[in-house]
Amino acid sequence: MKGNICPICGGMKVASTTSFTVDYNTGVVVIRNVPAKVCTQCGEEWISDRTAAKLEKIVSVSKKQRQEIFVARFNNYSLAS
């Protein structure tokens, strides 16, 4: 239960989704429906290490493709593409 308490405000963290955005020199990457724990009181968000690793790979692929604007849904994105 302690892992579900927000360390910032003391509210409850619940499973939800969020959007992840990266703005770098040559483009913007937006990834929607990213699984996260979100505090019901203050709205602070946490993502798992596994989710963060996948986000890093998605951003890396987008940079290699030199896309100026890239929008994806987390669960629908395949790193094999």
Sequence and secondary structure as in RCSB ss.txt:
>XXXX:A:sequence
MKGNICPICGGMKVASTTSFTVDYNTGVVVIRNVPAKVCTQCGEEWISDRTAAKLEKIVSVSKKQRQEIFVARFN
NYSLAS
>XXXX:A:secstr
 GGGB TTTS BEEEEEEEEEEEETTEEEEEEEEEEEEETTT  EE  HHHHHHHHHHHHHHHHTT SEEEEEGG
G  TT 
